[in-house]
Amino acid sequence: MQIHVAKSQVLDVAHRSVEIVERKGVGHPDTLCDRAAEEVSIALSRYYREHFGAVLHHNTDKVLLVGGRAYTTFGRGEVLDPIYLLLSGRATVSVDGEPVPVGALALQHTGAWLQELLPRLQLPGNLIIDYRIKPSSPELMGIFRRQGVPLANDSSFTVAYAPLSALERTVHQVEHHLNSADIQRQYPQLGRDIKVMGLRTEDRIALTIAAAFIAAETPDVDAYLAGKETVAALASEVAAAVSDHEVHVAVNAADQLEAGHAFLTVTGTSAEQGDDGQVGRGNRVNGLITPMRPMTLEAAAGKNPVSHVGKLYQVYAQCIVDRICAEVPEVQAATCSLLSRIGTPINEPQAVDVRVESELGEAALRDIVPGLIHAVLDDWAAIRDGFLERRWPLF
């Protein structure tokens, strides 16, 4: 394993005059696809472990959502054509002649969490859940039969950084607050499809929020405008607590109320009315879309938590930079790039490249950082189990 540690002065976007950050909320069609993929993986992993003593091969990371068609107006609405959700990928479908109920697990589990997330979504009726999960290839299944440290099933690279900037924390926490159980309970007209786009120009932050409203809970234009004012106030309150930047908030900027156009939904997600979704088009492992940062393009959700380095290394890299920033006070910022080689142990990357912004010299950093890297990589079993326990939010 090659470990490279070097200093860099260009890591922190907070030093730039312009910064852009986005987060797609839990009810956004792309986020729904990410969660659908990951939830099927979790359900299968738990079944495999309970019935066969170990997580078996699977990758359920190919999910597509085709938006439906709905009619809404103030006070009421109806889903006219259902949303279509296709679950696909590969899985171990039998062990020594004993079949695994892959289809039943996928369909039942997906319907259960969707009903909890979107209680106004009628099942059956508003949503068709389909699956095309086929048997795994013998070659990839063979990797799972090895005892000890699993072998990487691909040659893949990932990258992570820390800490989050003020804008990144603001965007993440605004969406998290608006979609929290307390706010959703307090303001029933607010749906779950909430997207936050953040722009920082010098010391000024502009947040553009797309927030779905429930038509049945929004009887007229005045109620809609009041709801938008509430969302703006809640977002401003969170932003003020996160940073001291000047903040301006716009909610549902595309509205044309004089023409009857408002972001009204029946179920709380734009997936009901023509907005489609796909795995990997949403948030990265840190919960954000950050075009001005180094970003991993590979989707993590749905890949198996045992050997798929396209998933594992995203969390490994994030844990490494978080640990460096937490345990080395002289480090202001860090990035970590990991490269795997197919067929080698997952805790032995082909290369690890760490760049830090720090007052320490490179010699001192090379004495400290490799030990922190090895500590994370050697904790591979706990990180694997963390996926099954939902300790690593991938959406």
Secondary structure, DSSP 8 states (H G I E B T S, - for coil): -EEEEEE-S---GGGSSEEEEEEE-TTSHHHHHHHHHHHHHHHHHHHHHHHHSS---EEEEEEEEE--EEEEETTEEEEEE-EEEEEEEEE--EETTEE--HHHHHHHHHHHHHHHH-TTS-TTTTEEEEEEEEE--HHHHHHTT--SS-B-SS--EEEEEES--HHHHHHHHHHHHHTSHHHHHH-TTEEEEEEEEEEEETTEEEEEEEEEEEGGG--SHHHHHHHHHHHHHHHHHHHHHH--SEEEEEESTT-BGGGTB--EESSSSGGGGT--EETTSS--TTS-B-TTS----S--TTB-TTT-HHHHHHHHHHHHHHHHHHH-TTEEEEEEEEE--TTSBTTS-SEEEEEEEESS-HHHHHHHHHHHHHHHHTTHHHHHHHHHTT-S---
